[in-house]
Amino acid sequence: MTKVTIRTHDGIYKGFKCLGHAGFAESGDDIVCAAVSILVINTINSLEIISKDKLKVEEDENKGMIKADFIEELTHEGRVLMDAMVLGLKEVEKQYGNKYLRLDLKEV
């Protein structure tokens, strides 16, 4: 299962962590893992390139882990990008169930 934890404080995004492999299908055929990866990686790239938000990114491919910490409060564009990622992840979780993807919104 892939677990995505979105960290907020008073409704403000602080970062997120994506951990694990979905296990929906064999590696290379796992459409849940592919969907989550695309949403997460595209959001990180968009935060850096489009909204120019400052973030610290860590990754460990063997563990299936990618983590982003926001150094400053996100811009309006950055918040919209995060809202879009959360929406997409909620839809994947709804479509395939929390056996493969669990999305947690955590107040820190």
N, CA, C and O atoms as CSV, one atom per row, in Angstrom:
chain,resi,resn,atom,element,x,y,z
A,1,MET,N,N,0.837,-1.176,0.000
A,1,MET,CA,C,0.000,0.000,0.000
A,1,MET,C,C,0.890,1.249,0.000
A,1,MET,O,O,1.948,1.281,0.628
A,2,THR,N,N,0.436,2.257,-0.710
A,2,THR,CA,C,1.088,3.561,-0.695
A,2,THR,C,C,0.344,4.443,0.289
A,2,THR,O,O,-0.884,4.517,0.271
A,3,LYS,N,N,1.099,5.107,1.145
A,3,LYS,CA,C,0.507,6.041,2.098
A,3,LYS,C,C,1.028,7.432,1.780
A,3,LYS,O,O,2.237,7.659,1.720
A,4,VAL,N,N,0.102,8.360,1.576
A,4,VAL,CA,C,0.469,9.749,1.337
A,4,VAL,C,C,-0.054,10.567,2.511
A,4,VAL,O,O,-1.251,10.572,2.799
A,5,THR,N,N,0.853,11.252,3.175
A,5,THR,CA,C,0.497,12.101,4.306
A,5,THR,C,C,0.731,13.552,3.909
A,5,THR,O,O,1.847,13.942,3.565
A,6,ILE,N,N,-0.323,14.338,3.959
A,6,ILE,CA,C,-0.247,15.768,3.670
A,6,ILE,C,C,-0.237,16.485,5.014
A,6,ILE,O,O,-1.173,16.346,5.802
A,7,ARG,N,N,0.817,17.250,5.275
A,7,ARG,CA,C,0.923,17.972,6.549
A,7,ARG,C,C,0.449,19.420,6.375
A,7,ARG,O,O,0.856,20.125,5.452
A,8,THR,N,N,-0.427,19.834,7.300
A,8,THR,CA,C,-0.910,21.216,7.304
A,8,THR,C,C,-0.813,21.778,8.717
A,8,THR,O,O,-0.702,21.038,9.694
A,9,HIS,N,N,-0.859,23.086,8.800
A,9,HIS,CA,C,-0.952,23.781,10.090
A,9,HIS,C,C,-1.894,24.962,9.888
A,9,HIS,O,O,-1.634,25.861,9.089
A,10,ASP,N,N,-2.983,24.933,10.627
A,10,ASP,CA,C,-4.017,25.972,10.491
A,10,ASP,C,C,-4.464,26.129,9.030
A,10,ASP,O,O,-4.674,27.243,8.550
A,11,GLY,N,N,-4.605,25.003,8.339
A,11,GLY,CA,C,-5.077,25.022,6.955
A,11,GLY,C,C,-4.027,25.376,5.921
A,11,GLY,O,O,-4.337,25.490,4.735
A,12,ILE,N,N,-2.781,25.552,6.358
A,12,ILE,CA,C,-1.694,25.923,5.445
A,12,ILE,C,C,-0.823,24.694,5.195
A,12,ILE,O,O,-0.366,24.045,6.136
A,13,TYR,N,N,-0.599,24.384,3.929
A,13,TYR,CA,C,0.238,23.237,3.584
A,13,TYR,C,C,1.667,23.438,4.086
A,13,TYR,O,O,2.265,24.498,3.903
A,14,LYS,N,N,2.202,22.386,4.728
A,14,LYS,CA,C,3.573,22.422,5.221
A,14,LYS,C,C,4.478,21.444,4.484
A,14,LYS,O,O,5.700,21.591,4.484
A,15,GLY,N,N,3.860,20.437,3.850
A,15,GLY,CA,C,4.627,19.452,3.099
A,15,GLY,C,C,3.851,18.162,2.975
A,15,GLY,O,O,2.697,18.071,3.392
A,16,PHE,N,N,4.498,17.163,2.395
A,16,PHE,CA,C,3.862,15.864,2.258
A,16,PHE,C,C,4.920,14.782,2.125
A,16,PHE,O,O,6.079,15.039,1.798
A,17,LYS,N,N,4.469,13.551,2.393
A,17,LYS,CA,C,5.338,12.385,2.253
A,17,LYS,C,C,4.541,11.271,1.597
A,17,LYS,O,O,3.396,11.008,1.965
A,18,CYS,N,N,5.154,10.628,0.635
A,18,CYS,CA,C,4.557,9.501,-0.072
A,18,CYS,C,C,5.472,8.311,0.190
A,18,CYS,O,O,6.674,8.380,-0.064
A,19,LEU,N,N,4.893,7.201,0.709
A,19,LEU,CA,C,5.711,6.065,1.103
A,19,LEU,C,C,5.060,4.756,0.701
A,19,LEU,O,O,3.867,4.551,0.930
A,20,GLY,N,N,5.833,3.880,0.109
A,20,GLY,CA,C,5.395,2.527,-0.190
A,20,GLY,C,C,4.974,2.330,-1.629
A,20,GLY,O,O,4.832,3.275,-2.406
A,21,HIS,N,N,4.782,1.072,-1.949
A,21,HIS,CA,C,4.340,0.678,-3.287
A,21,HIS,C,C,2.901,0.190,-3.186
A,21,HIS,O,O,2.552,-0.524,-2.245
A,22,ALA,N,N,2.081,0.562,-4.128
A,22,ALA,CA,C,0.645,0.286,-4.044
A,22,ALA,C,C,0.340,-1.206,-3.975
A,22,ALA,O,O,-0.516,-1.617,-3.192
A,23,GLY,N,N,1.005,-2.010,-4.759
A,23,GLY,CA,C,0.747,-3.437,-4.754
A,23,GLY,C,C,-0.514,-3.837,-5.516
A,23,GLY,O,O,-1.046,-4.929,-5.314
A,24,PHE,N,N,-0.979,-2.969,-6.373
A,24,PHE,CA,C,-2.164,-3.270,-7.179
A,24,PHE,C,C,-1.856,-4.330,-8.227
A,24,PHE,O,O,-2.696,-5.179,-8.527
A,25,ALA,N,N,-0.644,-4.279,-8.783
A,25,ALA,CA,C,-0.206,-5.232,-9.807
A,25,ALA,C,C,1.313,-5.346,-9.737
A,25,ALA,O,O,1.956,-4.668,-8.935
A,26,GLU,N,N,1.873,-6.188,-10.562
A,26,GLU,CA,C,3.325,-6.349,-10.619
A,26,GLU,C,C,3.985,-5.029,-11.032
A,26,GLU,O,O,3.377,-4.189,-11.696
A,27,SER,N,N,5.227,-4.878,-10.623
A,27,SER,CA,C,6.000,-3.692,-10.997
A,27,SER,C,C,5.985,-3.532,-12.508
A,27,SER,O,O,6.205,-4.494,-13.244
A,28,GLY,N,N,5.728,-2.330,-12.962
A,28,GLY,CA,C,5.643,-2.047,-14.388
A,28,GLY,C,C,4.226,-2.083,-14.917
A,28,GLY,O,O,3.938,-1.530,-15.978
A,29,ASP,N,N,3.327,-2.742,-14.171
A,29,ASP,CA,C,1.916,-2.825,-14.564
A,29,ASP,C,C,0.994,-2.205,-13.522
A,29,ASP,O,O,-0.228,-2.247,-13.669
A,30,ASP,N,N,1.565,-1.634,-12.480
A,30,ASP,CA,C,0.776,-1.122,-11.357
A,30,ASP,C,C,0.259,0.284,-11.677
A,30,ASP,O,O,0.974,1.273,-11.518
A,31,ILE,N,N,-0.989,0.351,-12.127
A,31,ILE,CA,C,-1.560,1.637,-12.539
A,31,ILE,C,C,-1.834,2.559,-11.354
A,31,ILE,O,O,-1.832,3.779,-11.514
A,32,VAL,N,N,-2.069,1.999,-10.171
A,32,VAL,CA,C,-2.270,2.845,-8.984
A,32,VAL,C,C,-0.957,3.522,-8.621
A,32,VAL,O,O,-0.918,4.725,-8.364
A,33,CYS,N,N,0.112,2.745,-8.603
A,33,CYS,CA,C,1.430,3.309,-8.301
A,33,CYS,C,C,1.815,4.368,-9.340
A,33,CYS,O,O,2.366,5.413,-8.996
A,34,ALA,N,N,1.523,4.091,-10.598
A,34,ALA,CA,C,1.834,5.049,-11.662
A,34,ALA,C,C,1.039,6.338,-11.485
A,34,ALA,O,O,1.583,7.429,-11.652
A,35,ALA,N,N,-0.238,6.222,-11.150
A,35,ALA,CA,C,-1.075,7.412,-10.969
A,35,ALA,C,C,-0.569,8.261,-9.814
A,35,ALA,O,O,-0.462,9.481,-9.935
A,36,VAL,N,N,-0.258,7.618,-8.699
A,36,VAL,CA,C,0.241,8.352,-7.529
A,36,VAL,C,C,1.577,9.004,-7.859
A,36,VAL,O,O,1.800,10.170,-7.532
A,37,SER,N,N,2.457,8.261,-8.500
A,37,SER,CA,C,3.775,8.809,-8.852
A,37,SER,C,C,3.663,10.026,-9.753
A,37,SER,O,O,4.341,11.030,-9.537
A,38,ILE,N,N,2.817,9.937,-10.752
A,38,ILE,CA,C,2.637,11.067,-11.672
A,38,ILE,C,C,2.098,12.282,-10.941
A,38,ILE,O,O,2.594,13.392,-11.129
A,39,LEU,N,N,1.085,12.080,-10.107
A,39,LEU,CA,C,0.506,13.207,-9.367
A,39,LEU,C,C,1.548,13.865,-8.458
A,39,LEU,O,O,1.673,15.089,-8.430
A,40,VAL,N,N,2.283,13.053,-7.727
A,40,VAL,CA,C,3.254,13.579,-6.755
A,40,VAL,C,C,4.434,14.241,-7.456
A,40,VAL,O,O,4.795,15.369,-7.122
A,41,ILE,N,N,5.029,13.565,-8.409
A,41,ILE,CA,C,6.219,14.111,-9.072
A,41,ILE,C,C,5.867,15.336,-9.902
A,41,ILE,O,O,6.628,16.303,-9.922
A,42,ASN,N,N,4.730,15.313,-10.586
A,42,ASN,CA,C,4.318,16.484,-11.352
A,42,ASN,C,C,4.054,17.675,-10.433
A,42,ASN,O,O,4.364,18.812,-10.789
A,43,THR,N,N,3.491,17.426,-9.266
A,43,THR,CA,C,3.247,18.521,-8.325
A,43,THR,C,C,4.563,19.112,-7.839
A,43,THR,O,O,4.707,20.333,-7.781
A,44,ILE,N,N,5.520,18.266,-7.492
A,44,ILE,CA,C,6.832,18.766,-7.054
A,44,ILE,C,C,7.474,19.598,-8.164
A,44,ILE,O,O,7.950,20.706,-7.915
A,45,ASN,N,N,7.488,19.072,-9.378
A,45,ASN,CA,C,8.071,19.810,-10.502
A,45,ASN,C,C,7.352,21.132,-10.739
A,45,ASN,O,O,7.989,22.153,-10.996
A,46,SER,N,N,6.031,21.111,-10.654
A,46,SER,CA,C,5.241,22.324,-10.884
A,46,SER,C,C,5.466,23.357,-9.781
A,46,SER,O,O,5.526,24.556,-10.053
A,47,LEU,N,N,5.591,22.891,-8.533
A,47,LEU,CA,C,5.874,23.821,-7.436
A,47,LEU,C,C,7.214,24.520,-7.650
A,47,LEU,O,O,7.352,25.711,-7.372
A,48,GLU,N,N,8.191,23.777,-8.143
A,48,GLU,CA,C,9.515,24.359,-8.355
A,48,GLU,C,C,9.558,25.264,-9.586
A,48,GLU,O,O,10.181,26.325,-9.549
A,49,ILE,N,N,8.904,24.858,-10.671
A,49,ILE,CA,C,9.044,25.555,-11.945
A,49,ILE,C,C,7.959,26.606,-12.178
A,49,ILE,O,O,8.261,27.732,-12.574
A,50,ILE,N,N,6.711,26.250,-11.937
A,50,ILE,CA,C,5.606,27.169,-12.244
A,50,ILE,C,C,5.416,28.204,-11.139
A,50,ILE,O,O,5.423,29.407,-11.400
A,51,SER,N,N,5.246,27.727,-9.897
A,51,SER,CA,C,4.964,28.675,-8.809
A,51,SER,C,C,6.237,29.190,-8.146
A,51,SER,O,O,6.202,30.161,-7.390
A,52,LYS,N,N,7.363,28.532,-8.434
A,52,LYS,CA,C,8.673,28.928,-7.890
A,52,LYS,C,C,8.700,28.884,-6.363
A,52,LYS,O,O,9.433,29.641,-5.727
A,53,ASP,N,N,7.895,27.993,-5.779
A,53,ASP,CA,C,7.915,27.820,-4.332
A,53,ASP,C,C,9.192,27.105,-3.916
A,53,ASP,O,O,9.754,26.316,-4.677
A,54,LYS,N,N,9.639,27.389,-2.705
A,54,LYS,CA,C,10.867,26.789,-2.170
A,54,LYS,C,C,10.498,25.537,-1.382
A,54,LYS,O,O,9.668,25.578,-0.474
A,55,LEU,N,N,11.132,24.425,-1.747
A,55,LEU,CA,C,10.879,23.192,-1.034
A,55,LEU,C,C,12.143,22.350,-0.954
A,55,LEU,O,O,13.049,22.462,-1.780
A,56,LYS,N,N,12.171,21.512,0.060
A,56,LYS,CA,C,13.262,20.555,0.240
A,56,LYS,C,C,12.679,19.185,-0.092
A,56,LYS,O,O,11.664,18.787,0.479
A,57,VAL,N,N,13.317,18.465,-1.013
A,57,VAL,CA,C,12.810,17.170,-1.458
A,57,VAL,C,C,13.814,16.090,-1.097
A,57,VAL,O,O,15.015,16.230,-1.328
A,58,GLU,N,N,13.294,15.004,-0.523
A,58,GLU,CA,C,14.089,13.812,-0.229
A,58,GLU,C,C,13.413,12.635,-0.915
A,58,GLU,O,O,12.189,12.594,-1.032
A,59,GLU,N,N,14.215,11.685,-1.367
A,59,GLU,CA,C,13.629,10.504,-1.996
A,59,GLU,C,C,14.478,9.273,-1.732
A,59,GLU,O,O,15.693,9.362,-1.556
A,60,ASP,N,N,13.818,8.126,-1.707
A,60,ASP,CA,C,14.472,6.831,-1.575
A,60,ASP,C,C,13.690,5.867,-2.452
A,60,ASP,O,O,12.622,5.391,-2.068
A,61,GLU,N,N,14.224,5.587,-3.621
A,61,GLU,CA,C,13.516,4.770,-4.609
A,61,GLU,C,C,13.245,3.362,-4.098
A,61,GLU,O,O,12.188,2.797,-4.380
A,62,ASN,N,N,14.195,2.780,-3.343
A,62,ASN,CA,C,14.009,1.411,-2.839
A,62,ASN,C,C,12.816,1.306,-1.889
A,62,ASN,O,O,12.108,0.298,-1.895
A,63,LYS,N,N,12.591,2.325,-1.084
A,63,LYS,CA,C,11.467,2.327,-0.146
A,63,LYS,C,C,10.198,2.878,-0.791
A,63,LYS,O,O,9.120,2.805,-0.201
A,64,GLY,N,N,10.319,3.420,-1.981
A,64,GLY,CA,C,9.173,4.066,-2.607
A,64,GLY,C,C,8.779,5.314,-1.838
A,64,GLY,O,O,7.595,5.568,-1.616
A,65,MET,N,N,9.776,6.094,-1.433
A,65,MET,CA,C,9.526,7.267,-0.597
A,65,MET,C,C,9.960,8.539,-1.311
A,65,MET,O,O,11.040,8.617,-1.897
A,66,ILE,N,N,9.075,9.538,-1.242
A,66,ILE,CA,C,9.428,10.887,-1.665
A,66,ILE,C,C,8.761,11.832,-0.683
A,66,ILE,O,O,7.585,11.685,-0.353
A,67,LYS,N,N,9.531,12.800,-0.224
A,67,LYS,CA,C,9.057,13.725,0.797
A,67,LYS,C,C,9.383,15.141,0.366
A,67,LYS,O,O,10.478,15.417,-0.122
A,68,ALA,N,N,8.425,16.033,0.550
A,68,ALA,CA,C,8.632,17.448,0.240
A,68,ALA,C,C,8.257,18.270,1.459
A,68,ALA,O,O,7.153,18.139,1.986
A,69,ASP,N,N,9.170,19.112,1.905
A,69,ASP,CA,C,8.915,20.056,2.987
A,69,ASP,C,C,8.946,21.454,2.392
A,69,ASP,O,O,9.872,21.808,1.663
A,70,PHE,N,N,7.935,22.240,2.703
A,70,PHE,CA,C,7.862,23.594,2.172
A,70,PHE,C,C,8.632,24.532,3.088
A,70,PHE,O,O,8.345,24.626,4.281
A,71,ILE,N,N,9.608,25.220,2.521
A,71,ILE,CA,C,10.497,26.090,3.287
A,71,ILE,C,C,9.778,27.370,3.703
A,71,ILE,O,O,9.994,27.881,4.802
A,72,GLU,N,N,8.934,27.876,2.831
A,72,GLU,CA,C,8.138,29.075,3.106
A,72,GLU,C,C,6.682,28.752,2.813
A,72,GLU,O,O,6.377,27.724,2.210
A,73,GLU,N,N,5.786,29.632,3.242
A,73,GLU,CA,C,4.378,29.443,2.925
A,73,GLU,C,C,4.211,29.464,1.407
A,73,GLU,O,O,4.810,30.287,0.714
A,74,LEU,N,N,3.391,28.549,0.906
A,74,LEU,CA,C,3.196,28.452,-0.536
A,74,LEU,C,C,2.521,29.695,-1.096
A,74,LEU,O,O,1.728,30.352,-0.422
A,75,THR,N,N,2.849,29.996,-2.325
A,75,THR,CA,C,2.175,31.055,-3.061
A,75,THR,C,C,0.751,30.596,-3.388
A,75,THR,O,O,0.398,29.436,-3.173
A,76,HIS,N,N,-0.046,31.506,-3.902
A,76,HIS,CA,C,-1.404,31.138,-4.320
A,76,HIS,C,C,-1.357,30.002,-5.340
A,76,HIS,O,O,-2.125,29.043,-5.253
A,77,GLU,N,N,-0.448,30.122,-6.305
A,77,GLU,CA,C,-0.310,29.088,-7.329
A,77,GLU,C,C,0.089,27.750,-6.714
A,77,GLU,O,O,-0.404,26.697,-7.120
A,78,GLY,N,N,0.980,27.801,-5.735
A,78,GLY,CA,C,1.417,26.585,-5.056
A,78,GLY,C,C,0.275,25.909,-4.313
A,78,GLY,O,O,0.167,24.683,-4.321
A,79,ARG,N,N,-0.569,26.696,-3.676
A,79,ARG,CA,C,-1.730,26.129,-2.978
A,79,ARG,C,C,-2.686,25.470,-3.968
A,79,ARG,O,O,-3.237,24.405,-3.689
A,80,VAL,N,N,-2.880,26.101,-5.118
A,80,VAL,CA,C,-3.753,25.516,-6.142
A,80,VAL,C,C,-3.159,24.194,-6.635
A,80,VAL,O,O,-3.888,23.219,-6.817
A,81,LEU,N,N,-1.851,24.155,-6.849
A,81,LEU,CA,C,-1.197,22.917,-7.284
A,81,LEU,C,C,-1.363,21.813,-6.241
A,81,LEU,O,O,-1.627,20.662,-6.590
A,82,MET,N,N,-1.210,22.158,-4.968
A,82,MET,CA,C,-1.397,21.169,-3.904
A,82,MET,C,C,-2.856,20.719,-3.821
A,82,MET,O,O,-3.134,19.532,-3.647
A,83,ASP,N,N,-3.781,21.663,-3.947
A,83,ASP,CA,C,-5.204,21.294,-3.948
A,83,ASP,C,C,-5.494,20.299,-5.078
A,83,ASP,O,O,-6.244,19.342,-4.890
A,84,ALA,N,N,-4.899,20.530,-6.244
A,84,ALA,CA,C,-5.106,19.645,-7.396
A,84,ALA,C,C,-4.516,18.263,-7.122
A,84,ALA,O,O,-5.125,17.253,-7.478
A,85,MET,N,N,-3.339,18.204,-6.495
A,85,MET,CA,C,-2.743,16.915,-6.169
A,85,MET,C,C,-3.618,16.150,-5.178
A,85,MET,O,O,-3.870,14.958,-5.356
A,86,VAL,N,N,-4.078,16.837,-4.141
A,86,VAL,CA,C,-4.935,16.198,-3.140
A,86,VAL,C,C,-6.221,15.682,-3.786
A,86,VAL,O,O,-6.658,14.568,-3.497
A,87,LEU,N,N,-6.824,16.487,-4.656
A,87,LEU,CA,C,-8.032,16.063,-5.364
A,87,LEU,C,C,-7.765,14.797,-6.173
A,87,LEU,O,O,-8.548,13.848,-6.123
A,88,GLY,N,N,-6.670,14.782,-6.912
A,88,GLY,CA,C,-6.321,13.613,-7.714
A,88,GLY,C,C,-6.084,12.375,-6.864
A,88,GLY,O,O,-6.534,11.285,-7.216
A,89,LEU,N,N,-5.376,12.535,-5.742
A,89,LEU,CA,C,-5.115,11.406,-4.858
A,89,LEU,C,C,-6.402,10.888,-4.220
A,89,LEU,O,O,-6.577,9.678,-4.073
A,90,LYS,N,N,-7.300,11.794,-3.841
A,90,LYS,CA,C,-8.593,11.373,-3.287
A,90,LYS,C,C,-9.376,10.547,-4.300
A,90,LYS,O,O,-10.011,9.556,-3.940
A,91,GLU,N,N,-9.331,10.948,-5.550
A,91,GLU,CA,C,-10.045,10.218,-6.598
A,91,GLU,C,C,-9.441,8.837,-6.839
A,91,GLU,O,O,-10.172,7.870,-7.055
A,92,VAL,N,N,-8.109,8.735,-6.803
A,92,VAL,CA,C,-7.463,7.428,-6.956
A,92,VAL,C,C,-7.843,6.536,-5.780
A,92,VAL,O,O,-8.161,5.361,-5.966
A,93,GLU,N,N,-7.812,7.089,-4.575
A,93,GLU,CA,C,-8.186,6.314,-3.380
A,93,GLU,C,C,-9.645,5.862,-3.466
A,93,GLU,O,O,-9.967,4.722,-3.130
A,94,LYS,N,N,-10.514,6.748,-3.913
A,94,LYS,CA,C,-11.936,6.425,-4.053
A,94,LYS,C,C,-12.145,5.334,-5.114
A,94,LYS,O,O,-12.941,4.415,-4.920
A,95,GLN,N,N,-11.434,5.445,-6.215
A,95,GLN,CA,C,-11.594,4.505,-7.330
A,95,GLN,C,C,-11.064,3.105,-6.996
A,95,GLN,O,O,-11.700,2.104,-7.325
A,96,TYR,N,N,-9.894,3.039,-6.341
A,96,TYR,CA,C,-9.229,1.755,-6.132
A,96,TYR,C,C,-9.258,1.270,-4.683
A,96,TYR,O,O,-8.916,0.118,-4.413
A,97,GLY,N,N,-9.658,2.124,-3.756
A,97,GLY,CA,C,-9.778,1.725,-2.358
A,97,GLY,C,C,-8.512,1.934,-1.558
A,97,GLY,O,O,-7.411,2.027,-2.101
A,98,ASN,N,N,-8.703,2.008,-0.237
A,98,ASN,CA,C,-7.549,2.279,0.621
A,98,ASN,C,C,-6.724,1.026,0.908
A,98,ASN,O,O,-5.840,1.051,1.764
A,99,LYS,N,N,-7.001,-0.060,0.206
A,99,LYS,CA,C,-6.119,-1.226,0.252
A,99,LYS,C,C,-4.817,-0.920,-0.492
A,99,LYS,O,O,-3.765,-1.478,-0.181
A,100,TYR,N,N,-4.906,-0.026,-1.478
A,100,TYR,CA,C,-3.756,0.303,-2.314
A,100,TYR,C,C,-3.207,1.708,-2.070
A,100,TYR,O,O,-2.016,1.955,-2.256
A,101,LEU,N,N,-4.075,2.620,-1.655
A,101,LEU,CA,C,-3.658,3.996,-1.395
A,101,LEU,C,C,-4.422,4.522,-0.185
A,101,LEU,O,O,-5.648,4.441,-0.112
A,102,ARG,N,N,-3.665,5.060,0.754
A,102,ARG,CA,C,-4.277,5.710,1.901
A,102,ARG,C,C,-3.768,7.145,1.948
A,102,ARG,O,O,-2.564,7.394,2.015
A,103,LEU,N,N,-4.698,8.069,1.911
A,103,LEU,CA,C,-4.386,9.489,1.969
A,103,LEU,C,C,-4.749,10.002,3.346
A,103,LEU,O,O,-5.891,9.857,3.781
A,104,ASP,N,N,-3.793,10.601,4.036
A,104,ASP,CA,C,-4.016,11.161,5.363
A,104,ASP,C,C,-3.698,12.647,5.348
A,104,ASP,O,O,-2.629,13.063,4.900
A,105,LEU,N,N,-4.630,13.434,5.839
A,105,LEU,CA,C,-4.397,14.864,6.045
A,105,LEU,C,C,-4.104,15.036,7.519
A,105,LEU,O,O,-4.949,14.744,8.366
A,106,LYS,N,N,-2.912,15.509,7.827
A,106,LYS,CA,C,-2.434,15.554,9.212
A,106,LYS,C,C,-2.133,16.987,9.632
A,106,LYS,O,O,-1.317,17.670,9.014
A,107,GLU,N,N,-2.799,17.427,10.682
A,107,GLU,CA,C,-2.536,18.743,11.269
A,107,GLU,C,C,-1.296,18.634,12.152
A,107,GLU,O,O,-1.232,17.787,13.043
A,108,VAL,N,N,-0.322,19.488,11.901
A,108,VAL,CA,C,0.933,19.451,12.687
A,108,VAL,C,C,1.117,20.722,13.489
A,108,VAL,O,O,2.110,20.863,14.202
